[in-house]
Amino acid sequence: MLNKKVLALFFGLMVLFSFNSCKSTKVDDPNSIYVMIYDYENKPLKGMSIYLDNKLLGVSDINGRFIFELKDTEEHLIELKSDDYEVVKDKIVYEKLLVLYYKVGNIKQLISLAQKELDSKKYDKALSYIQRAETIDPEREDVLYLKAVIYYKIENKKAALETLNKIKVTSENSEYIKGFKKRLENEK
């Protein structure tokens, strides 16, 4: 019997906290804009900074949510930023009950999506994902290498070679970088 009371209390507190987790503005405010932020694994993104017209409004809560008030009908720039994820920029205009839903990728997820599209021979989509990954870490070796492979697949050997030249050659990667470069140079 005690376990049932504890369980009921626990669920009651969870419900209470779920409605109070985002303190940025009143939930029932008619000027509220609701922001929901998830990654590509459908996990809520806690701590994502939300900017409106380059002014920090706050950060997303543990459930990937943020609520803010907007009273005008002008166009605004909203930006979502976090160190480990791509930056998202969007233009918004207030509408009653506006809910903004964003999927934001980290570098690992974007590489995985690029590889999936590459395997499906959807090279334009693969290139788009890998370019997004590159905005997070422009010097990351696996991102640059995959980008070079995609350029090779779309027969842009010049771009593939330029991309390979951005990779810092080390003892661990020199064999496959030099091999790929040689292949590109021989196919000119």
TIDREN-72658 format. One record per residue: x, y, z of N, C-alpha, C in turn. Coordinates in steps of 0.1 Angstrom, whole numbers, padded with zeros to 4 digits, always signed. Atoms other than C-alpha are relative to their C-alpha. Example, Ala and Ser with C-alpha at 12.3 -4.5 7.8 and 13.67 -1.06 7.14 Angstrom:
BEGIN
+0009-0012+0000+0123-0045+0078+0009+0012+0000-0009-0011+0000+0137-0011+0071-0008+0011+0008
This chain:
BEGIN
+0008-0012+0000+0000+0000+0000+0009+0013+0000-0009-0012+0000+0029+0024+0008+0006+0002-0013-0006-0002+0014+0045+0017-0026-0009+0007-0009+0010-0006+0009+0013+0027-0043-0001+0015+0003+0001-0014-0003+0012+0060-0024+0013+0007-0004-0013-0006+0004+0049+0067-0031+0000+0002-0016+0001+0000+0015+0043+0059-0068-0010+0011-0005+0010-0011+0003+0012+0082-0069+0006+0013+0002-0007-0013-0003+0032+0110-0053+0010+0003-0010-0010-0002+0010+0060+0105-0077-0006+0005-0013+0006-0004+0013+0038+0107-0108-0007+0014+0002+0006-0013-0002+0020+0137-0093+0010+0011-0001-0011-0009+0000+0053+0155-0088+0005+0002-0015-0005+0000+0014+0064+0146-0124-0009+0009-0008+0010-0008+0008+0032+0161-0138+0001+0015+0004-0002-0013-0004+0036+0192-0117+0013+0007-0006-0012-0005+0005+0072+0197-0127+0000+0001-0015+0000+0000+0015+0065+0190-0164-0007+0013-0004+0007-0013+0003+0042+0221-0164+0008+0012+0004-0008-0011-0005+0067+0242-0146+0014+0000-0004-0014+0002+0004+0099+0232-0163+0005+0012-0009-0005-0010+0009+0100+0261-0187-0006+0014+0006+0005-0012-0007+0098+0294-0168+0002+0013-0008-0003-0012+0007+0106+0318-0196-0012+0009-0002+0012-0008+0001+0070+0330-0199-0012-0008+0004+0012+0007-0004+0035+0321-0189-0005-0009-0011+0005+0010+0010+0022+0290-0207-0013+0004-0006+0013-0004+0005-0013+0305-0211+0000+0014-0007-0001-0013+0006-0001+0338-0225-0003-0001-0015+0004+0001+0014-0018+0345-0259+0011+0004-0010-0011-0004+0008+0015+0359-0272+0012-0010+0000-0011+0010-0002+0035+0328-0264+0004-0007-0013-0006+0008+0011+0057+0311-0289+0007-0012+0006-0005+0012-0006+0065+0275-0281+0011-0006-0009-0011+0005+0007+0099+0261-0292+0003-0014+0005-0003+0014-0004+0106+0223-0292+0012-0004-0008-0012+0003+0007+0141+0212-0300+0005-0015+0003-0004+0014-0001+0152+0176-0306+0012-0003-0009-0011+0004+0009+0182+0158-0321-0006-0010-0010+0005+0010+0010+0180+0132-0349-0002-0014+0006+0004+0012-0007+0176+0105-0324-0013+0002+0009+0013-0005-0007+0144+0123-0311+0002+0002+0015-0003-0004-0014+0161+0132-0278-0001+0015+0001+0001-0015-0002+0152+0166-0264+0014+0006+0003-0013-0007-0002+0181+0191-0264-0001+0010+0011-0001-0009-0012+0186+0206-0230+0012+0010-0002-0010-0010+0000+0206+0238-0228+0004+0007-0013-0002-0007+0013+0203+0250-0264-0003+0015+0002+0002-0015-0001+0207+0288-0264-0010+0005-0011+0009-0005+0009+0178+0306-0281+0002+0015-0001-0002-0014+0003+0184+0340-0297-0011+0005-0009+0010-0006+0009+0158+0363-0312+0006+0014-0004-0006-0012+0005+0173+0390-0334+0013+0003+0007-0014+0000-0006+0208+0383-0320+0000+0003+0015+0001-0002-0014+0195+0388-0284-0003-0013+0007+0002+0013-0007+0198+0358-0260-0013+0001+0008+0013+0001-0008+0163+0349-0247+0002-0010+0012-0001+0010-0011+0174+0319-0226+0005-0013-0007-0004+0013+0005+0181+0282-0230-0012-0010+0002+0010+0011+0000+0159+0251-0236+0001-0008+0013+0000+0008-0012+0148+0231-0206+0004-0014-0002-0004+0015+0000+0154+0194-0198-0008-0007-0011+0008+0007+0011+0126+0185-0223+0002+0006-0013-0003-0006+0013+0141+0206-0251-0010+0011-0004+0010-0010+0003+0114+0233-0248+0004+0013+0005-0002-0014-0004+0114+0270-0245-0013+0008-0004+0012-0008+0003+0085+0295-0244+0004+0014+0002-0003-0015-0001+0088+0332-0251-0012+0007-0006+0011-0009+0004+0065+0361-0258+0004+0009-0011-0003-0009+0011+0063+0380-0290-0013+0007-0003+0012-0008+0001+0038+0408-0294-0002+0007-0014+0002-0007+0013+0044+0422-0329-0001-0010-0011+0001+0009+0012+0039+0407-0364+0011+0002-0010-0012-0002+0009+0073+0417-0378+0007-0014-0002-0009+0012+0002+0097+0391-0392+0012+0001+0010-0011+0001-0009+0123+0380-0367+0009-0012-0003-0009+0010+0002+0154+0359-0368+0002-0008+0013-0002+0008-0012+0155+0330-0343+0012-0009-0003-0012+0008+0001+0188+0312-0338+0001-0010+0012-0002+0010-0011+0195+0280-0318+0015-0004-0001-0014+0003+0000+0231+0274-0307+0004-0008+0012-0007+0008-0011+0251+0249-0287+0013-0005-0006-0013+0003+0005+0287+0239-0289+0001-0013-0008-0001+0013+0007+0281+0203-0300-0009-0002-0011+0011+0002+0011+0253+0209-0325+0002+0011-0010+0001-0010+0010+0248+0227-0357-0008+0012+0004+0008-0012-0002+0235+0263-0356-0012+0000-0009+0013+0000+0008+0199+0266-0367-0004+0015-0001+0006-0013+0001+0186+0299-0381-0013-0001-0008+0013+0001+0006+0150+0305-0390-0006+0014+0001+0008-0012-0001+0128+0335-0398-0014-0003+0004+0013+0003-0005+0096+0336-0379-0008+0013+0001+0010-0010-0002+0065+0358-0377-0011-0005+0009+0010+0004-0010+0041+0357-0348-0013-0004-0006+0014+0005+0003+0009+0336-0352-0005-0005+0014+0006+0005-0012-0014+0327-0324+0003-0015+0001-0003+0014-0003-0004+0293-0309+0011-0005-0009-0011+0004+0009+0028+0292-0330+0009-0010+0008-0010+0010-0006+0049+0261-0322+0011-0002-0010-0012+0002+0008+0084+0259-0336+0006-0013+0004-0005+0013-0002+0097+0224-0340+0013-0001-0008-0013+0001+0007+0134+0219-0348+0007-0013+0003-0009+0011+0000+0156+0189-0355+0014+0005-0002-0014-0005+0001+0192+0197-0348+0010-0012+0001-0010+0011+0000+0221+0174-0355+0013+0003+0006-0013-0001-0004+0253+0168-0338+0009-0006-0011-0009+0004+0011+0284+0159-0359-0001-0015-0003+0001+0014+0002+0280+0122-0353-0012-0004-0008+0013+0003+0007+0244+0122-0364+0000+0005-0015-0001-0005+0014+0251+0143-0395+0009-0009-0009-0009+0009+0008+0280+0120-0406-0008-0012-0003+0008+0012+0003+0257+0090-0402-0011+0002-0011+0010-0003+0011+0230+0107-0423+0006+0001-0013-0007-0002+0012+0255+0116-0449+0004-0014-0006-0004+0013+0004+0268+0080-0450-0012-0008-0006+0013+0006+0005+0232+0067-0454-0004+0004-0014+0004-0006+0013+0225+0090-0483+0011-0004-0011-0011+0004+0009+0259+0081-0499-0003-0014-0004+0003+0014+0003+0250+0044-0496-0012-0001-0010+0012+0000+0008+0217+0052-0513+0002+0007-0014-0004-0007+0012+0235+0071-0541-0008+0013-0001+0007-0013+0000+0217+0103-0531+0011+0010+0004-0012-0008-0002+0249+0124-0534-0003+0014+0004+0003-0013-0003+0233+0158-0532-0004+0001+0015+0004+0000-0014+0217+0150-0498+0012-0004+0009-0012+0004-0008+0249+0133-0486+0009+0012+0001-0008-0012+0000+0268+0165-0495-0006+0010+0009+0006-0010-0009+0243+0187-0477+0002-0004+0015-0003+0004-0014+0246+0166-0445+0014+0002+0004-0014+0000-0003+0283+0165-0446+0005+0015+0001-0003-0014-0001+0285+0203-0452-0005+0006+0013+0006-0004-0013+0263+0208-0421+0010-0005+0011-0009+0005-0010+0287+0186-0401+0013+0008+0000-0012-0008+0001+0316+0206-0414-0001+0014+0007+0002-0013-0007+0301+0238-0399+0003-0001+0015-0002+0003-0014+0304+0222-0365+0015-0001+0003-0015+0002-0002+0341+0212-0369+0006-0001-0014-0006-0001+0014+0357+0224-0402+0013-0008-0003-0012+0007+0002+0389+0205-0396+0000-0015+0003+0001+0014-0004+0376+0171-0386+0003-0009-0012-0005+0008+0010+0393+0145-0406-0010-0009-0007+0010+0009+0006+0365+0120-0411-0011+0008-0008+0010-0008+0007+0341+0148-0422+0006+0004-0014-0006-0004+0013+0366+0161-0448+0002-0012-0009-0002+0012+0008+0374+0126-0460-0013-0004-0007+0013+0003+0006+0337+0118-0465-0004+0010-0010+0003-0011+0009+0332+0151-0482+0008-0002-0013-0008+0003+0012+0360+0142-0506-0005-0012-0008+0005+0012+0006+0345+0108-0513-0013+0004-0007+0013-0004+0007+0311+0124-0521+0003+0008-0012-0004-0008+0012+0328+0149-0545+0005-0010-0011-0005+0010+0009+0345+0119-0561-0012-0007-0007+0011+0008+0005+0312+0101-0565-0008+0009-0010+0007-0009+0009+0296+0132-0582+0009+0005-0011-0010-0002+0011+0327+0133-0605+0005+0015+0001-0006-0013-0001+0340+0166-0591+0014-0002+0007-0013+0005-0005+0376+0154-0587+0008+0012+0005-0008-0012-0005+0390+0190-0583-0004+0003+0014+0005-0003-0013+0368+0196-0553+0004-0011+0010-0004+0011-0009+0376+0162-0539+0015+0001+0004-0015-0002-0003+0414+0169-0542+0002+0012+0009-0001-0012-0008+0410+0204-0527-0004-0004+0015+0004+0004-0014+0391+0188-0497+0010-0009+0006-0010+0009-0006+0417+0161-0492+0012+0009+0004-0012-0008-0004+0444+0188-0491-0002+0008+0013+0003-0007-0013+0427+0204-0461+0002-0010+0012-0002+0010-0011+0433+0172-0441+0015+0000+0004-0014+0001-0005+0464+0173-0419+0004-0015-0001-0005+0014+0002+0484+0142-0429+0008-0004+0012-0007+0006-0012+0495+0121-0399+0005-0014-0004-0005+0013+0002+0512+0088-0396-0012-0010+0000+0012+0008+0000+0477+0073-0389-0008+0000-0012+0009-0001+0012+0460+0086-0420+0008+0001-0013-0007-0003+0012+0488+0091-0445-0002-0010-0011+0001+0010+0011+0484+0059-0464-0013+0001-0008+0013-0001+0008+0447+0063-0473-0002+0014-0006+0001-0014+0006+0450+0101-0478+0008+0000-0013-0009+0000+0012+0480+0097-0502-0006-0009-0011+0006+0009+0010+0463+0067-0519-0012+0006-0007+0011-0007+0006+0431+0087-0525+0005+0011-0010-0006-0011+0008+0451+0117-0538+0006-0005-0013-0006+0006+0012+0471+0095-0562-0011-0005-0010+0011+0005+0008+0439+0079-0575-0006+0012-0008+0006-0012+0006+0424+0114-0582+0009+0006-0010-0010-0005+0010+0456+0126-0599+0001-0008-0012-0001+0010+0012+0458+0095-0621-0012+0001-0009+0012+0000+0008+0422+0099-0632-0003+0014-0007+0002-0014+0006+0426+0136-0644+0000-0001-0015
